[in-house]
Amino acid sequence: MQFKKHSLPMLTRLVFLAVSVALVGVAVAQTLSRDEVKKLTATAKTSADHMKLAKHYEAVAAEREADAKEHEALAAEYTAHPKGHDQKHPMSGETAAHCKLFAEASRKAAAEARAMAAAHEAMAKQDAK
């Protein structure tokens, strides 16, 4: 396999990948399935139920933050070393604009997940009283 001279150095790419996998791996361990979230949201009555949901949303936020960081790094790479896709295929997966938009959407999703986590933490404290 031959790498282009403007690609990220292999070691940098491997370190970035390892850190991303580690962060997402921890987050995935805390997330619930879609059906579990629906069921628990509908039936949550105890502090433990709300804390389980809070941990789920914190894990989702961590996943989205990892996505945002990855796409910000890609955007920086595409900006530093444009491939011509910006003119030929605007917003394709290999453009800085696409990566910046995806990073922004991921950060917004992370903020929304953190807000949900905070709401469930507050409900857990209320239920504990």
Beta strands, then each sheet from edge to edge (+ up, - down):
end
